[in-house]
Every structure is written in structure tokens, then in C-alpha cells.
Amino acid sequence: MQMVLKNSEAFPFVYLQLIDVVGNKLFSRCFKLAIFKGQMIQQFMYEFESIYTTAQRTILDSKTLLDASNGYSL
């Protein structure tokens, strides 16, 4: 983990992969729960996709900021 934290190029993508793994597990669990409770699946899918997309966009934006700041020293 320390090696990843030192590498600013790989750091955001590690989180993106983590979101993929956690997102897939969360999705399958919530999907089963939604079916069990008889909720509207379409609404659930829309809300999950919205949250997932926002998280991905945030991580990619942070990578862009890291890339932009690599040329500047504080």
C-alpha cells in the first residue's frame, strides 16, 4: 500500500478499482434485496448508476489534478 501511495499516477486508479469491486458486491446485494422487497428495480438501477458514475468522475478528476500539479512544486 505504501508503494501505491508514493506513486501519484497509480493512486487514483487503485481507488477506481476498489470502487469497481465494492460497487459490484454492493450492487448484487442491493439488487437481491430490491427483488426480495418488491421495490422498483428501474429506480434502484438509476440511483446506483448515478452514485457509481459520480464516484468514478471524482476519482478521475483527482487524477487530472494530480497530473496537472506534477509540473509544479509547492
mmCIF file of the N, C-alpha and C atoms, coordinates in Angstrom:
data_MODEL
# 
_entry.id   MODEL 
# 
loop_
_atom_site.group_PDB 
_atom_site.id 
_atom_site.type_symbol 
_atom_site.label_atom_id 
_atom_site.label_alt_id 
_atom_site.label_comp_id 
_atom_site.label_asym_id 
_atom_site.label_entity_id 
_atom_site.label_seq_id 
_atom_site.pdbx_PDB_ins_code 
_atom_site.Cartn_x 
_atom_site.Cartn_y 
_atom_site.Cartn_z 
_atom_site.occupancy 
_atom_site.B_iso_or_equiv 
_atom_site.pdbx_formal_charge 
_atom_site.auth_seq_id 
_atom_site.auth_comp_id 
_atom_site.auth_asym_id 
_atom_site.auth_atom_id 
_atom_site.pdbx_PDB_model_num 
ATOM 1   N N  . MET A 1 1  ? 0.819   -1.195 0.000   1.00 0.00 ? 1  MET A N  1 
ATOM 2   C CA . MET A 1 1  ? 0.000   0.000  0.000   1.00 0.00 ? 1  MET A CA 1 
ATOM 3   C C  . MET A 1 1  ? 0.863   1.259  0.000   1.00 0.00 ? 1  MET A C  1 
ATOM 4   N N  . GLN A 1 2  ? 1.984   1.240  0.694   1.00 0.00 ? 2  GLN A N  1 
ATOM 5   C CA . GLN A 1 2  ? 2.845   2.414  0.724   1.00 0.00 ? 2  GLN A CA 1 
ATOM 6   C C  . GLN A 1 2  ? 3.428   2.711  -0.651  1.00 0.00 ? 2  GLN A C  1 
ATOM 7   N N  . MET A 1 3  ? 3.725   1.670  -1.416  1.00 0.00 ? 3  MET A N  1 
ATOM 8   C CA . MET A 1 3  ? 4.250   1.871  -2.764  1.00 0.00 ? 3  MET A CA 1 
ATOM 9   C C  . MET A 1 3  ? 3.211   2.584  -3.625  1.00 0.00 ? 3  MET A C  1 
ATOM 10  N N  . VAL A 1 4  ? 1.965   2.210  -3.474  1.00 0.00 ? 4  VAL A N  1 
ATOM 11  C CA . VAL A 1 4  ? 0.897   2.824  -4.262  1.00 0.00 ? 4  VAL A CA 1 
ATOM 12  C C  . VAL A 1 4  ? 0.728   4.283  -3.875  1.00 0.00 ? 4  VAL A C  1 
ATOM 13  N N  . LEU A 1 5  ? 0.795   4.577  -2.581  1.00 0.00 ? 5  LEU A N  1 
ATOM 14  C CA . LEU A 1 5  ? 0.617   5.946  -2.115  1.00 0.00 ? 5  LEU A CA 1 
ATOM 15  C C  . LEU A 1 5  ? 1.719   6.872  -2.630  1.00 0.00 ? 5  LEU A C  1 
ATOM 16  N N  . LYS A 1 6  ? 2.922   6.338  -2.839  1.00 0.00 ? 6  LYS A N  1 
ATOM 17  C CA . LYS A 1 6  ? 4.021   7.152  -3.340  1.00 0.00 ? 6  LYS A CA 1 
ATOM 18  C C  . LYS A 1 6  ? 3.877   7.418  -4.838  1.00 0.00 ? 6  LYS A C  1 
ATOM 19  N N  . ASN A 1 7  ? 3.190   6.567  -5.545  1.00 0.00 ? 7  ASN A N  1 
ATOM 20  C CA . ASN A 1 7  ? 3.053   6.699  -6.991  1.00 0.00 ? 7  ASN A CA 1 
ATOM 21  C C  . ASN A 1 7  ? 1.766   7.456  -7.304  1.00 0.00 ? 7  ASN A C  1 
ATOM 22  N N  . SER A 1 8  ? 1.880   8.754  -7.549  1.00 0.00 ? 8  SER A N  1 
ATOM 23  C CA . SER A 1 8  ? 0.690   9.575  -7.770  1.00 0.00 ? 8  SER A CA 1 
ATOM 24  C C  . SER A 1 8  ? -0.043  9.205  -9.054  1.00 0.00 ? 8  SER A C  1 
ATOM 25  N N  . GLU A 1 9  ? 0.641   8.546  -9.978  1.00 0.00 ? 9  GLU A N  1 
ATOM 26  C CA . GLU A 1 9  ? -0.018  8.118  -11.211 1.00 0.00 ? 9  GLU A CA 1 
ATOM 27  C C  . GLU A 1 9  ? -1.013  6.997  -10.943 1.00 0.00 ? 9  GLU A C  1 
ATOM 28  N N  . ALA A 1 10 ? -0.634  6.029  -10.124 1.00 0.00 ? 10 ALA A N  1 
ATOM 29  C CA . ALA A 1 10 ? -1.470  4.848  -9.894  1.00 0.00 ? 10 ALA A CA 1 
ATOM 30  C C  . ALA A 1 10 ? -2.496  5.060  -8.795  1.00 0.00 ? 10 ALA A C  1 
ATOM 31  N N  . PHE A 1 11 ? -2.267  6.018  -7.919  1.00 0.00 ? 11 PHE A N  1 
ATOM 32  C CA . PHE A 1 11 ? -3.114  6.186  -6.735  1.00 0.00 ? 11 PHE A CA 1 
ATOM 33  C C  . PHE A 1 11 ? -4.605  6.320  -7.046  1.00 0.00 ? 11 PHE A C  1 
ATOM 34  N N  . PRO A 1 12 ? -5.027  7.219  -7.947  1.00 0.00 ? 12 PRO A N  1 
ATOM 35  C CA . PRO A 1 12 ? -6.473  7.323  -8.223  1.00 0.00 ? 12 PRO A CA 1 
ATOM 36  C C  . PRO A 1 12 ? -7.052  6.051  -8.832  1.00 0.00 ? 12 PRO A C  1 
ATOM 37  N N  . PHE A 1 13 ? -6.267  5.361  -9.627  1.00 0.00 ? 13 PHE A N  1 
ATOM 38  C CA . PHE A 1 13 ? -6.789  4.170  -10.287 1.00 0.00 ? 13 PHE A CA 1 
ATOM 39  C C  . PHE A 1 13 ? -6.952  2.998  -9.330  1.00 0.00 ? 13 PHE A C  1 
ATOM 40  N N  . VAL A 1 14 ? -6.174  2.997  -8.259  1.00 0.00 ? 14 VAL A N  1 
ATOM 41  C CA . VAL A 1 14 ? -6.371  1.982  -7.225  1.00 0.00 ? 14 VAL A CA 1 
ATOM 42  C C  . VAL A 1 14 ? -7.748  2.170  -6.611  1.00 0.00 ? 14 VAL A C  1 
ATOM 43  N N  . TYR A 1 15 ? -8.109  3.422  -6.338  1.00 0.00 ? 15 TYR A N  1 
ATOM 44  C CA . TYR A 1 15 ? -9.433  3.690  -5.793  1.00 0.00 ? 15 TYR A CA 1 
ATOM 45  C C  . TYR A 1 15 ? -10.527 3.372  -6.806  1.00 0.00 ? 15 TYR A C  1 
ATOM 46  N N  . LEU A 1 16 ? -10.267 3.622  -8.075  1.00 0.00 ? 16 LEU A N  1 
ATOM 47  C CA . LEU A 1 16 ? -11.249 3.306  -9.107  1.00 0.00 ? 16 LEU A CA 1 
ATOM 48  C C  . LEU A 1 16 ? -11.493 1.802  -9.155  1.00 0.00 ? 16 LEU A C  1 
ATOM 49  N N  . GLN A 1 17 ? -10.445 1.021  -9.033  1.00 0.00 ? 17 GLN A N  1 
ATOM 50  C CA . GLN A 1 17 ? -10.602 -0.432 -9.000  1.00 0.00 ? 17 GLN A CA 1 
ATOM 51  C C  . GLN A 1 17 ? -11.333 -0.864 -7.737  1.00 0.00 ? 17 GLN A C  1 
ATOM 52  N N  . LEU A 1 18 ? -11.034 -0.205 -6.621  1.00 0.00 ? 18 LEU A N  1 
ATOM 53  C CA . LEU A 1 18 ? -11.715 -0.519 -5.364  1.00 0.00 ? 18 LEU A CA 1 
ATOM 54  C C  . LEU A 1 18 ? -13.209 -0.238 -5.489  1.00 0.00 ? 18 LEU A C  1 
ATOM 55  N N  . ILE A 1 19 ? -13.562 0.869  -6.130  1.00 0.00 ? 19 ILE A N  1 
ATOM 56  C CA . ILE A 1 19 ? -14.976 1.190  -6.342  1.00 0.00 ? 19 ILE A CA 1 
ATOM 57  C C  . ILE A 1 19 ? -15.627 0.132  -7.217  1.00 0.00 ? 19 ILE A C  1 
ATOM 58  N N  . ASP A 1 20 ? -14.909 -0.354 -8.229  1.00 0.00 ? 20 ASP A N  1 
ATOM 59  C CA . ASP A 1 20 ? -15.455 -1.413 -9.081  1.00 0.00 ? 20 ASP A CA 1 
ATOM 60  C C  . ASP A 1 20 ? -15.772 -2.657 -8.269  1.00 0.00 ? 20 ASP A C  1 
ATOM 61  N N  . VAL A 1 21 ? -14.829 -3.078 -7.431  1.00 0.00 ? 21 VAL A N  1 
ATOM 62  C CA . VAL A 1 21 ? -15.021 -4.297 -6.639  1.00 0.00 ? 21 VAL A CA 1 
ATOM 63  C C  . VAL A 1 21 ? -16.140 -4.117 -5.629  1.00 0.00 ? 21 VAL A C  1 
ATOM 64  N N  . VAL A 1 22 ? -16.060 -3.040 -4.850  1.00 0.00 ? 22 VAL A N  1 
ATOM 65  C CA . VAL A 1 22 ? -17.082 -2.787 -3.829  1.00 0.00 ? 22 VAL A CA 1 
ATOM 66  C C  . VAL A 1 22 ? -18.425 -2.525 -4.490  1.00 0.00 ? 22 VAL A C  1 
ATOM 67  N N  . GLY A 1 23 ? -18.403 -1.776 -5.587  1.00 0.00 ? 23 GLY A N  1 
ATOM 68  C CA . GLY A 1 23 ? -19.638 -1.471 -6.297  1.00 0.00 ? 23 GLY A CA 1 
ATOM 69  C C  . GLY A 1 23 ? -20.341 -2.713 -6.804  1.00 0.00 ? 23 GLY A C  1 
ATOM 70  N N  . ASN A 1 24 ? -19.572 -3.643 -7.347  1.00 0.00 ? 24 ASN A N  1 
ATOM 71  C CA . ASN A 1 24 ? -20.174 -4.883 -7.841  1.00 0.00 ? 24 ASN A CA 1 
ATOM 72  C C  . ASN A 1 24 ? -20.793 -5.690 -6.717  1.00 0.00 ? 24 ASN A C  1 
ATOM 73  N N  . LYS A 1 25 ? -20.104 -5.776 -5.582  1.00 0.00 ? 25 LYS A N  1 
ATOM 74  C CA . LYS A 1 25 ? -20.646 -6.520 -4.441  1.00 0.00 ? 25 LYS A CA 1 
ATOM 75  C C  . LYS A 1 25 ? -21.879 -5.823 -3.885  1.00 0.00 ? 25 LYS A C  1 
ATOM 76  N N  . LEU A 1 26 ? -21.792 -4.502 -3.748  1.00 0.00 ? 26 LEU A N  1 
ATOM 77  C CA . LEU A 1 26 ? -22.925 -3.728 -3.240  1.00 0.00 ? 26 LEU A CA 1 
ATOM 78  C C  . LEU A 1 26 ? -24.114 -3.848 -4.179  1.00 0.00 ? 26 LEU A C  1 
ATOM 79  N N  . PHE A 1 27 ? -23.837 -3.762 -5.482  1.00 0.00 ? 27 PHE A N  1 
ATOM 80  C CA . PHE A 1 27 ? -24.905 -3.850 -6.465  1.00 0.00 ? 27 PHE A CA 1 
ATOM 81  C C  . PHE A 1 27 ? -25.631 -5.183 -6.368  1.00 0.00 ? 27 PHE A C  1 
ATOM 82  N N  . SER A 1 28 ? -24.875 -6.285 -6.317  1.00 0.00 ? 28 SER A N  1 
ATOM 83  C CA . SER A 1 28 ? -25.529 -7.596 -6.282  1.00 0.00 ? 28 SER A CA 1 
ATOM 84  C C  . SER A 1 28 ? -26.331 -7.779 -5.000  1.00 0.00 ? 28 SER A C  1 
ATOM 85  N N  . ARG A 1 29 ? -25.808 -7.295 -3.880  1.00 0.00 ? 29 ARG A N  1 
ATOM 86  C CA . ARG A 1 29 ? -26.533 -7.402 -2.617  1.00 0.00 ? 29 ARG A CA 1 
ATOM 87  C C  . ARG A 1 29 ? -27.821 -6.582 -2.633  1.00 0.00 ? 29 ARG A C  1 
ATOM 88  N N  . CYS A 1 30 ? -27.690 -5.335 -3.052  1.00 0.00 ? 30 CYS A N  1 
ATOM 89  C CA . CYS A 1 30 ? -28.857 -4.446 -3.071  1.00 0.00 ? 30 CYS A CA 1 
ATOM 90  C C  . CYS A 1 30 ? -29.880 -4.899 -4.100  1.00 0.00 ? 30 CYS A C  1 
ATOM 91  N N  . PHE A 1 31 ? -29.401 -5.434 -5.218  1.00 0.00 ? 31 PHE A N  1 
ATOM 92  C CA . PHE A 1 31 ? -30.310 -5.908 -6.257  1.00 0.00 ? 31 PHE A CA 1 
ATOM 93  C C  . PHE A 1 31 ? -31.151 -7.068 -5.729  1.00 0.00 ? 31 PHE A C  1 
ATOM 94  N N  . LYS A 1 32 ? -30.506 -7.997 -5.031  1.00 0.00 ? 32 LYS A N  1 
ATOM 95  C CA . LYS A 1 32 ? -31.241 -9.120 -4.438  1.00 0.00 ? 32 LYS A CA 1 
ATOM 96  C C  . LYS A 1 32 ? -32.240 -8.621 -3.403  1.00 0.00 ? 32 LYS A C  1 
ATOM 97  N N  . LEU A 1 33 ? -31.827 -7.653 -2.596  1.00 0.00 ? 33 LEU A N  1 
ATOM 98  C CA . LEU A 1 33 ? -32.709 -7.087 -1.579  1.00 0.00 ? 33 LEU A CA 1 
ATOM 99  C C  . LEU A 1 33 ? -33.892 -6.380 -2.234  1.00 0.00 ? 33 LEU A C  1 
ATOM 100 N N  . ALA A 1 34 ? -33.626 -5.656 -3.323  1.00 0.00 ? 34 ALA A N  1 
ATOM 101 C CA . ALA A 1 34 ? -34.697 -4.944 -4.015  1.00 0.00 ? 34 ALA A CA 1 
ATOM 102 C C  . ALA A 1 34 ? -35.719 -5.918 -4.592  1.00 0.00 ? 34 ALA A C  1 
ATOM 103 N N  . ILE A 1 35 ? -35.249 -7.015 -5.149  1.00 0.00 ? 35 ILE A N  1 
ATOM 104 C CA . ILE A 1 35 ? -36.165 -8.029 -5.680  1.00 0.00 ? 35 ILE A CA 1 
ATOM 105 C C  . ILE A 1 35 ? -36.975 -8.632 -4.541  1.00 0.00 ? 35 ILE A C  1 
ATOM 106 N N  . PHE A 1 36 ? -36.284 -8.925 -3.442  1.00 0.00 ? 36 PHE A N  1 
ATOM 107 C CA . PHE A 1 36 ? -36.951 -9.546 -2.298  1.00 0.00 ? 36 PHE A CA 1 
ATOM 108 C C  . PHE A 1 36 ? -38.049 -8.639 -1.743  1.00 0.00 ? 36 PHE A C  1 
ATOM 109 N N  . LYS A 1 37 ? -37.768 -7.369 -1.661  1.00 0.00 ? 37 LYS A N  1 
ATOM 110 C CA . LYS A 1 37 ? -38.740 -6.439 -1.088  1.00 0.00 ? 37 LYS A CA 1 
ATOM 111 C C  . LYS A 1 37 ? -39.763 -5.960 -2.119  1.00 0.00 ? 37 LYS A C  1 
ATOM 112 N N  . GLY A 1 38 ? -39.588 -6.311 -3.357  1.00 0.00 ? 38 GLY A N  1 
ATOM 113 C CA . GLY A 1 38 ? -40.544 -5.937 -4.396  1.00 0.00 ? 38 GLY A CA 1 
ATOM 114 C C  . GLY A 1 38 ? -40.497 -4.466 -4.777  1.00 0.00 ? 38 GLY A C  1 
ATOM 115 N N  . GLN A 1 39 ? -39.346 -3.833 -4.595  1.00 0.00 ? 39 GLN A N  1 
ATOM 116 C CA . GLN A 1 39 ? -39.222 -2.414 -4.935  1.00 0.00 ? 39 GLN A CA 1 
ATOM 117 C C  . GLN A 1 39 ? -39.064 -2.260 -6.445  1.00 0.00 ? 39 GLN A C  1 
ATOM 118 N N  . MET A 1 40 ? -39.127 -1.024 -6.886  1.00 0.00 ? 40 MET A N  1 
ATOM 119 C CA . MET A 1 40 ? -38.976 -0.754 -8.314  1.00 0.00 ? 40 MET A CA 1 
ATOM 120 C C  . MET A 1 40 ? -37.507 -0.896 -8.705  1.00 0.00 ? 40 MET A C  1 
ATOM 121 N N  . ILE A 1 41 ? -37.208 -1.894 -9.496  1.00 0.00 ? 41 ILE A N  1 
ATOM 122 C CA . ILE A 1 41 ? -35.829 -2.185 -9.890  1.00 0.00 ? 41 ILE A CA 1 
ATOM 123 C C  . ILE A 1 41 ? -35.264 -1.067 -10.770 1.00 0.00 ? 41 ILE A C  1 
ATOM 124 N N  . GLN A 1 42 ? -36.074 -0.525 -11.630 1.00 0.00 ? 42 GLN A N  1 
ATOM 125 C CA . GLN A 1 42 ? -35.596 0.511  -12.534 1.00 0.00 ? 42 GLN A CA 1 
ATOM 126 C C  . GLN A 1 42 ? -35.110 1.732  -11.754 1.00 0.00 ? 42 GLN A C  1 
ATOM 127 N N  . GLN A 1 43 ? -35.834 2.139  -10.731 1.00 0.00 ? 43 GLN A N  1 
ATOM 128 C CA . GLN A 1 43 ? -35.436 3.285  -9.912  1.00 0.00 ? 43 GLN A CA 1 
ATOM 129 C C  . GLN A 1 43 ? -34.132 2.981  -9.172  1.00 0.00 ? 43 GLN A C  1 
ATOM 130 N N  . PHE A 1 44 ? -34.026 1.770  -8.641  1.00 0.00 ? 44 PHE A N  1 
ATOM 131 C CA . PHE A 1 44 ? -32.798 1.368  -7.949  1.00 0.00 ? 44 PHE A CA 1 
ATOM 132 C C  . PHE A 1 44 ? -31.600 1.428  -8.895  1.00 0.00 ? 44 PHE A C  1 
ATOM 133 N N  . MET A 1 45 ? -31.760 0.903  -10.105 1.00 0.00 ? 45 MET A N  1 
ATOM 134 C CA . MET A 1 45 ? -30.670 0.884  -11.082 1.00 0.00 ? 45 MET A CA 1 
ATOM 135 C C  . MET A 1 45 ? -30.232 2.311  -11.411 1.00 0.00 ? 45 MET A C  1 
ATOM 136 N N  . TYR A 1 46 ? -31.195 3.211  -11.584 1.00 0.00 ? 46 TYR A N  1 
ATOM 137 C CA . TYR A 1 46 ? -30.874 4.598  -11.906 1.00 0.00 ? 46 TYR A CA 1 
ATOM 138 C C  . TYR A 1 46 ? -30.083 5.242  -10.769 1.00 0.00 ? 46 TYR A C  1 
ATOM 139 N N  . GLU A 1 47 ? -30.531 5.067  -9.532  1.00 0.00 ? 47 GLU A N  1 
ATOM 140 C CA . GLU A 1 47 ? -29.856 5.683  -8.392  1.00 0.00 ? 47 GLU A CA 1 
ATOM 141 C C  . GLU A 1 47 ? -28.456 5.108  -8.199  1.00 0.00 ? 47 GLU A C  1 
ATOM 142 N N  . PHE A 1 48 ? -28.310 3.805  -8.335  1.00 0.00 ? 48 PHE A N  1 
ATOM 143 C CA . PHE A 1 48 ? -26.996 3.179  -8.176  1.00 0.00 ? 48 PHE A CA 1 
ATOM 144 C C  . PHE A 1 48 ? -26.034 3.678  -9.249  1.00 0.00 ? 48 PHE A C  1 
ATOM 145 N N  . GLU A 1 49 ? -26.499 3.729  -10.490 1.00 0.00 ? 49 GLU A N  1 
ATOM 146 C CA . GLU A 1 49 ? -25.649 4.184  -11.586 1.00 0.00 ? 49 GLU A CA 1 
ATOM 147 C C  . GLU A 1 49 ? -25.215 5.629  -11.367 1.00 0.00 ? 49 GLU A C  1 
ATOM 148 N N  . SER A 1 50 ? -26.110 6.448  -10.859 1.00 0.00 ? 50 SER A N  1 
ATOM 149 C CA . SER A 1 50 ? -25.799 7.845  -10.590 1.00 0.00 ? 50 SER A CA 1 
ATOM 150 C C  . SER A 1 50 ? -24.699 7.975  -9.535  1.00 0.00 ? 50 SER A C  1 
ATOM 151 N N  . ILE A 1 51 ? -24.816 7.234  -8.450  1.00 0.00 ? 51 ILE A N  1 
ATOM 152 C CA . ILE A 1 51 ? -23.805 7.273  -7.388  1.00 0.00 ? 51 ILE A CA 1 
ATOM 153 C C  . ILE A 1 51 ? -22.472 6.740  -7.893  1.00 0.00 ? 51 ILE A C  1 
ATOM 154 N N  . TYR A 1 52 ? -22.510 5.641  -8.611  1.00 0.00 ? 52 TYR A N  1 
ATOM 155 C CA . TYR A 1 52 ? -21.303 4.994  -9.130  1.00 0.00 ? 52 TYR A CA 1 
ATOM 156 C C  . TYR A 1 52 ? -20.577 5.913  -10.113 1.00 0.00 ? 52 TYR A C  1 
ATOM 157 N N  . THR A 1 53 ? -21.327 6.539  -11.012 1.00 0.00 ? 53 THR A N  1 
ATOM 158 C CA . THR A 1 53 ? -20.741 7.435  -12.005 1.00 0.00 ? 53 THR A CA 1 
ATOM 159 C C  . THR A 1 53 ? -20.116 8.651  -11.335 1.00 0.00 ? 53 THR A C  1 
ATOM 160 N N  . THR A 1 54 ? -20.785 9.196  -10.333 1.00 0.00 ? 54 THR A N  1 
ATOM 161 C CA . THR A 1 54 ? -20.252 10.349 -9.614  1.00 0.00 ? 54 THR A CA 1 
ATOM 162 C C  . THR A 1 54 ? -18.940 10.000 -8.923  1.00 0.00 ? 54 THR A C  1 
ATOM 163 N N  . ALA A 1 55 ? -18.869 8.829  -8.324  1.00 0.00 ? 55 ALA A N  1 
ATOM 164 C CA . ALA A 1 55 ? -17.636 8.400  -7.654  1.00 0.00 ? 55 ALA A CA 1 
ATOM 165 C C  . ALA A 1 55 ? -16.504 8.235  -8.662  1.00 0.00 ? 55 ALA A C  1 
ATOM 166 N N  . GLN A 1 56 ? -16.791 7.628  -9.802  1.00 0.00 ? 56 GLN A N  1 
ATOM 167 C CA . GLN A 1 56 ? -15.763 7.462  -10.834 1.00 0.00 ? 56 GLN A CA 1 
ATOM 168 C C  . GLN A 1 56 ? -15.278 8.819  -11.337 1.00 0.00 ? 56 GLN A C  1 
ATOM 169 N N  . ARG A 1 57 ? -16.205 9.742  -11.572 1.00 0.00 ? 57 ARG A N  1 
ATOM 170 C CA . ARG A 1 57 ? -15.847 11.065 -12.081 1.00 0.00 ? 57 ARG A CA 1 
ATOM 171 C C  . ARG A 1 57 ? -14.966 11.806 -11.073 1.00 0.00 ? 57 ARG A C  1 
ATOM 172 N N  . THR A 1 58 ? -15.281 11.683 -9.794  1.00 0.00 ? 58 THR A N  1 
ATOM 173 C CA . THR A 1 58 ? -14.496 12.337 -8.752  1.00 0.00 ? 58 THR A CA 1 
ATOM 174 C C  . THR A 1 58 ? -13.066 11.823 -8.742  1.00 0.00 ? 58 THR A C  1 
ATOM 175 N N  . ILE A 1 59 ? -12.902 10.528 -8.883  1.00 0.00 ? 59 ILE A N  1 
ATOM 176 C CA . ILE A 1 59 ? -11.559 9.943  -8.882  1.00 0.00 ? 59 ILE A CA 1 
ATOM 177 C C  . ILE A 1 59 ? -10.786 10.349 -10.128 1.00 0.00 ? 59 ILE A C  1 
ATOM 178 N N  . LEU A 1 60 ? -11.434 10.346 -11.270 1.00 0.00 ? 60 LEU A N  1 
ATOM 179 C CA . LEU A 1 60 ? -10.743 10.755 -12.494 1.00 0.00 ? 60 LEU A CA 1 
ATOM 180 C C  . LEU A 1 60 ? -10.380 12.233 -12.444 1.00 0.00 ? 60 LEU A C  1 
ATOM 181 N N  . ASP A 1 61 ? -11.235 13.067 -11.845 1.00 0.00 ? 61 ASP A N  1 
ATOM 182 C CA . ASP A 1 61 ? -10.914 14.482 -11.671 1.00 0.00 ? 61 ASP A CA 1 
ATOM 183 C C  . ASP A 1 61 ? -9.702  14.653 -10.766 1.00 0.00 ? 61 ASP A C  1 
ATOM 184 N N  . SER A 1 62 ? -9.612  13.831 -9.718  1.00 0.00 ? 62 SER A N  1 
ATOM 185 C CA . SER A 1 62 ? -8.461  13.929 -8.820  1.00 0.00 ? 62 SER A CA 1 
ATOM 186 C C  . SER A 1 62 ? -7.184  13.518 -9.538  1.00 0.00 ? 62 SER A C  1 
ATOM 187 N N  . LYS A 1 63 ? -7.276  12.549 -10.458 1.00 0.00 ? 63 LYS A N  1 
ATOM 188 C CA . LYS A 1 63 ? -6.097  12.165 -11.231 1.00 0.00 ? 63 LYS A CA 1 
ATOM 189 C C  . LYS A 1 63 ? -5.675  13.309 -12.146 1.00 0.00 ? 63 LYS A C  1 
ATOM 190 N N  . THR A 1 64 ? -6.634  13.995 -12.733 1.00 0.00 ? 64 THR A N  1 
ATOM 191 C CA . THR A 1 64 ? -6.323  15.138 -13.585 1.00 0.00 ? 64 THR A CA 1 
ATOM 192 C C  . THR A 1 64 ? -5.611  16.219 -12.788 1.00 0.00 ? 64 THR A C  1 
ATOM 193 N N  . LEU A 1 65 ? -6.098  16.476 -11.572 1.00 0.00 ? 65 LEU A N  1 
ATOM 194 C CA . LEU A 1 65 ? -5.450  17.473 -10.717 1.00 0.00 ? 65 LEU A CA 1 
ATOM 195 C C  . LEU A 1 65 ? -4.035  17.041 -10.338 1.00 0.00 ? 65 LEU A C  1 
ATOM 196 N N  . LEU A 1 66 ? -3.857  15.762 -10.047 1.00 0.00 ? 66 LEU A N  1 
ATOM 197 C CA . LEU A 1 66 ? -2.514  15.263 -9.724  1.00 0.00 ? 66 LEU A CA 1 
ATOM 198 C C  . LEU A 1 66 ? -1.582  15.404 -10.920 1.00 0.00 ? 66 LEU A C  1 
ATOM 199 N N  . ASP A 1 67 ? -2.075  15.065 -12.104 1.00 0.00 ? 67 ASP A N  1 
ATOM 200 C CA . ASP A 1 67 ? -1.256  15.188 -13.312 1.00 0.00 ? 67 ASP A CA 1 
ATOM 201 C C  . ASP A 1 67 ? -0.868  16.643 -13.553 1.00 0.00 ? 67 ASP A C  1 
ATOM 202 N N  . ALA A 1 68 ? -1.816  17.551 -13.343 1.00 0.00 ? 68 ALA A N  1 
ATOM 203 C CA . ALA A 1 68 ? -1.553  18.972 -13.564 1.00 0.00 ? 68 ALA A CA 1 
ATOM 204 C C  . ALA A 1 68 ? -0.557  19.515 -12.542 1.00 0.00 ? 68 ALA A C  1 
ATOM 205 N N  . SER A 1 69 ? -0.617  18.992 -11.324 1.00 0.00 ? 69 SER A N  1 
ATOM 206 C CA . SER A 1 69 ? 0.269   19.512 -10.277 1.00 0.00 ? 69 SER A CA 1 
ATOM 207 C C  . SER A 1 69 ? 1.657   18.881 -10.305 1.00 0.00 ? 69 SER A C  1 
ATOM 208 N N  . ASN A 1 70 ? 1.859   17.836 -11.108 1.00 0.00 ? 70 ASN A N  1 
ATOM 209 C CA . ASN A 1 70 ? 3.176   17.191 -11.165 1.00 0.00 ? 70 ASN A CA 1 
ATOM 210 C C  . ASN A 1 70 ? 4.253   18.136 -11.690 1.00 0.00 ? 70 ASN A C  1 
ATOM 211 N N  . GLY A 1 71 ? 3.882   19.101 -12.499 1.00 0.00 ? 71 GLY A N  1 
ATOM 212 C CA . GLY A 1 71 ? 4.849   20.049 -13.041 1.00 0.00 ? 71 GLY A CA 1 
ATOM 213 C C  . GLY A 1 71 ? 5.143   21.207 -12.112 1.00 0.00 ? 71 GLY A C  1 
ATOM 214 N N  . TYR A 1 72 ? 4.419   21.338 -11.035 1.00 0.00 ? 72 TYR A N  1 
ATOM 215 C CA . TYR A 1 72 ? 4.581   22.462 -10.116 1.00 0.00 ? 72 TYR A CA 1 
ATOM 216 C C  . TYR A 1 72 ? 5.055   21.968 -8.759  1.00 0.00 ? 72 TYR A C  1 
ATOM 217 N N  . SER A 1 73 ? 5.922   22.749 -8.130  1.00 0.00 ? 73 SER A N  1 
ATOM 218 C CA . SER A 1 73 ? 6.347   22.396 -6.769  1.00 0.00 ? 73 SER A CA 1 
ATOM 219 C C  . SER A 1 73 ? 5.747   23.397 -5.793  1.00 0.00 ? 73 SER A C  1 
ATOM 220 N N  . LEU A 1 74 ? 5.350   22.899 -4.651  1.00 0.00 ? 74 LEU A N  1 
ATOM 221 C CA . LEU A 1 74 ? 4.744   23.770 -3.633  1.00 0.00 ? 74 LEU A CA 1 
ATOM 222 C C  . LEU A 1 74 ? 5.795   24.330 -2.708  1.00 0.00 ? 74 LEU A C  1 
# 
